[in-house]
């Protein structure tokens, strides 16, 4: 956990939020600016930022967040019709919070969305 990190503060309960799912490696919340009917953020509990700084151990966390995203897509009923998984890295990609997170987006046709 890092001070002054929105996602770390959410996980620690310093900022009110509804955590939809939590395990030892990650948690899931709704995106506050959704681009689709289902737009969730899968966030590692460990404060990680950019892939180029990852250790081998950190890459194991990616496996956990992708598994959580897959499981949640199934439980939300969007796995058959399709969904998008996105990780933005740094400012030019649109990353707004410098804490790695995976966007799980679905619930309608996404072909016209970025």
C-alpha positions, 0 to 999 in steps of 0.5 A: 500500500502506498500513501496518496493512492486512490485505489490503496485508499479505497481498499483500506476503507479510507474512501467509501466504496462498494467492493464487489469482489475481493481475494488475496491478490485483487479486488473489483469495483465499478468504474465511476465513469462507465463506458458500457453497462458493465465497466468494472476495475480489477485492481491488485491489492499490492501497489503496482504501477507500470509493467516495465518495473515488474518483478517475476513475482509481480507478474504472478499478480497479473494471472490473478487479476485476469482470472478474477476478471474471467470469473466475474465476466461469467458471473455477470453473464457477459462471457458468451456475448463478449467483453473487453479487458484493457490495461492502460499504462501511463498518461498517453494511454489515458491511465488516470490512477498510477496503480495498475488496474484492469478494465472489464467492459461489456454488456453491449456491442463494443465495436464503436468504443475506443 
